[in-house]
Amino acid sequence: MLIMITAAALLGGCTTDQSPEKQQAAAVGTGESSELKDAPNFTLKTMDNSPFTLSDHKGKVVVLNVWATWCPPCRKEIPDFIEIQKKMRDEGVLFVGVSVDKEGWEVVRPFAKEYGINYPLVVDDGTVRQKYGPLRGIPTTFIINKKGKVEYVAPGMINREALQPALEEIARR
């Protein structure tokens, strides 16, 4: 049985090859970890210059969100991410934002402060796009289960109503 995040849950994304109206939902996974692919590992620096290594977070449900400060759908989904992170931190859920801003920390730091982002942020040096791509646009969100397997891929904006139930289900396993 294929687990899906529906197109109704996605409200579009920033991309050069498609309009938001034409963005389609996509999902990978069957709930059976033997059929899922390993999440590619990476290490990037956080805002405080400490390393964030994805594999260090096995045993948690990781929501890997590829985004940019200039992307309106990215900006719109961040408050939901902040709220879900507050509610589900103790359940082993960890959001991590991967910025693809060319200006790097110069634009990401003030943005994070303004929005009150409560989860780790890293700036992609091309590593995440290479390992997780090609990406059709941003935002793109990957949900990685406790065993380090990519369970969902959601291109375009995802809202709380679609994301939180999926995270609750994965966190229970």
C-alpha positions as CSV (number, residue, x, y, z in Angstrom):
1,M,0.0,0.0,0.0
2,L,1.5,3.3,-1.0
3,I,1.4,6.1,1.6
4,M,0.7,9.4,0.0
5,I,0.6,13.0,0.8
6,T,-2.2,14.3,-1.4
7,A,-2.1,17.0,-3.9
8,A,-4.7,18.9,-1.9
9,A,-2.2,19.2,0.9
10,L,0.3,20.8,-1.4
11,L,-0.2,24.4,-2.3
12,G,2.6,24.9,-4.8
13,G,6.2,25.8,-4.8
14,C,8.9,28.0,-6.2
15,T,10.3,26.5,-9.4
16,T,11.4,27.6,-12.8
17,D,9.9,24.8,-14.8
18,Q,6.4,24.6,-13.4
19,S,3.7,26.9,-12.2
20,P,2.5,26.2,-8.6
21,E,-0.8,25.1,-10.1
22,K,0.9,22.3,-12.0
23,Q,3.0,21.0,-9.1
24,Q,2.0,17.4,-8.4
25,A,2.2,15.5,-5.1
26,A,4.7,12.7,-4.9
27,A,5.4,10.2,-2.2
28,V,7.7,7.3,-1.8
29,G,7.3,4.5,0.6
30,T,5.1,1.7,1.6
31,G,5.5,1.8,5.3
32,E,7.8,-1.3,5.0
33,S,11.3,-0.1,5.8
34,S,12.9,-2.9,3.7
35,E,11.4,-1.3,0.6
36,L,12.5,2.3,1.4
37,K,15.8,3.9,0.4
38,D,18.4,5.1,2.9
39,A,18.5,8.8,3.4
40,P,21.8,10.1,2.0
41,N,24.0,11.3,4.8
42,F,25.5,14.8,4.8
43,T,27.3,17.2,7.1
44,L,26.8,20.9,6.9
45,K,27.4,23.8,9.4
46,T,24.5,25.2,11.4
47,M,24.0,28.9,12.3
48,D,26.3,28.6,15.3
49,N,29.0,27.0,13.1
50,S,28.6,23.5,14.6
51,P,28.3,20.5,12.3
52,F,24.9,19.0,11.6
53,T,25.3,15.4,10.4
54,L,22.1,13.7,9.4
55,S,23.2,10.2,10.5
56,D,23.7,11.5,14.0
57,H,19.9,11.7,14.3
58,K,19.0,8.0,13.6
59,G,16.3,7.1,16.0
60,K,14.4,10.3,15.3
61,V,11.9,11.2,12.7
62,V,13.7,13.9,10.6
63,V,11.8,16.3,8.5
64,L,14.3,17.6,5.9
65,N,12.9,20.7,4.3
66,V,14.8,22.3,1.3
67,W,13.8,25.9,1.1
68,A,14.9,29.6,0.5
69,T,14.2,32.9,2.1
70,W,12.9,34.4,-1.1
71,C,10.4,31.6,-1.8
72,P,6.8,32.6,-0.8
73,P,5.5,29.0,-0.2
74,C,8.6,28.3,1.9
75,R,7.8,31.3,4.0
76,K,4.2,30.2,4.4
77,E,5.0,26.7,5.6
78,I,7.6,27.7,8.2
79,P,5.2,28.7,10.9
80,D,3.5,25.3,10.7
81,F,7.0,23.7,11.0
82,I,7.8,25.8,14.1
83,E,4.5,24.8,15.7
84,I,4.8,21.1,14.9
85,Q,8.5,21.1,16.1
86,K,7.3,22.5,19.5
87,K,4.5,19.9,19.8
88,M,6.5,16.9,18.6
89,R,10.0,17.4,19.9
90,D,9.5,15.1,22.8
91,E,8.1,12.5,20.5
92,G,11.5,12.3,18.6
93,V,10.6,14.5,15.7
94,L,13.3,16.9,14.4
95,F,12.9,19.4,11.6
96,V,16.0,20.6,9.7
97,G,15.9,23.4,7.2
98,V,18.3,23.2,4.2
99,S,18.6,26.7,2.7
100,V,19.5,27.0,-0.9
101,D,20.0,30.8,-0.7
102,K,23.0,31.8,-2.8
103,E,23.7,34.6,-0.3
104,G,24.0,32.0,2.5
105,W,24.1,33.0,6.1
106,E,24.0,36.6,5.2
107,V,20.2,36.3,4.4
108,V,19.4,33.1,6.4
109,R,20.5,34.4,9.9
110,P,18.3,37.5,9.9
111,F,15.4,35.5,8.4
112,A,15.7,32.8,11.1
113,K,15.7,35.4,13.8
114,E,12.7,37.3,12.4
115,Y,10.6,34.1,12.1
116,G,11.8,32.6,15.4
117,I,12.8,29.3,13.8
118,N,13.3,26.7,16.5
119,Y,15.0,23.9,14.6
120,P,18.4,23.5,13.0
121,L,19.2,25.3,9.8
122,V,22.0,24.6,7.4
123,V,23.0,26.3,4.1
124,D,23.5,23.8,1.3
125,D,26.8,23.9,-0.5
126,G,25.4,21.7,-3.2
127,T,25.7,18.5,-1.3
128,V,22.0,18.1,-0.4
129,R,20.8,19.0,-3.9
130,Q,23.2,16.5,-5.4
131,K,22.3,13.7,-3.0
132,Y,18.6,14.3,-2.9
133,G,18.0,15.7,-6.3
134,P,17.2,16.5,-8.9
135,L,14.6,18.7,-7.2
136,R,11.7,20.0,-9.3
137,G,11.4,23.0,-7.2
138,I,11.3,24.3,-3.6
139,P,10.1,23.8,-1.1
140,T,10.7,20.1,-1.1
141,T,10.2,18.1,2.1
142,F,11.6,14.7,2.9
143,I,10.4,12.7,5.9
144,I,13.1,10.3,7.2
145,N,12.0,7.6,9.6
146,K,13.7,6.4,12.7
147,K,15.7,3.9,10.8
148,G,17.2,6.5,8.4
149,K,15.0,5.6,5.5
150,V,13.2,8.2,3.3
151,E,9.6,7.5,3.8
152,Y,7.9,10.5,2.1
153,V,8.8,13.1,-0.4
154,A,6.6,16.1,-0.8
155,P,7.4,18.6,-3.6
156,G,5.8,22.0,-3.1
157,M,4.4,23.5,0.1
158,I,3.0,21.1,2.7
159,N,0.6,22.2,5.4
160,R,0.1,21.1,9.0
161,E,-3.0,19.1,8.2
162,A,-1.1,16.8,5.9
163,L,2.2,16.7,7.7
164,Q,1.4,16.3,11.4
165,P,-0.7,13.1,11.0
166,A,2.0,11.5,8.9
167,L,4.6,12.4,11.5
168,E,2.5,11.2,14.4
169,E,2.1,7.8,12.6
170,I,5.8,7.5,11.8
171,A,6.8,8.5,15.3
172,R,4.6,5.8,16.9
173,R,6.5,3.1,15.0
